[in-house]
Amino acid sequence: GCDASILLESPTSQAEKNHPDDISLAGDGFDTVIKAKEAIDNDSQCRNKVSCADILALATRDVVNLVYACLYF
């Protein structure tokens, strides 16, 4: 979701991450976002200023640009 709720997990598997529509999402993508968030939060000047939703938005932008470049250039 736009609020990064796709990253939420629950012990009862009732979170958005477990929804049937989201089961096909690659686990590596989740790990990449979590690692990016940890890296950003390791910098004291950046800690708690960038959200997982921000990271997902930037990653989406970059993937769309890469696909566009591959298709049209």
C-alpha positions, 0 to 999 in steps of 0.5 A: 500500500501507499503507507508501506503496509505491505511490509507489516507482518502478524503472528496470525498471518492476518497482515496485508503481507499475507493477503492472497493478492500479495503472496506472489511478491518476492521475499527478496524485495522485502529484505531489500527495503528492510536493509535500505531502511536499516542503512539509512537509520544507521546515519544519525542525521537520517535516522527516522526521517525516511520511511519504508513507504519513501523507500518503496516509492523511490524503488518503484520510480526507479523500476518504472524508469528502468523498464521504460529505458529497456523498452524504448531505447 
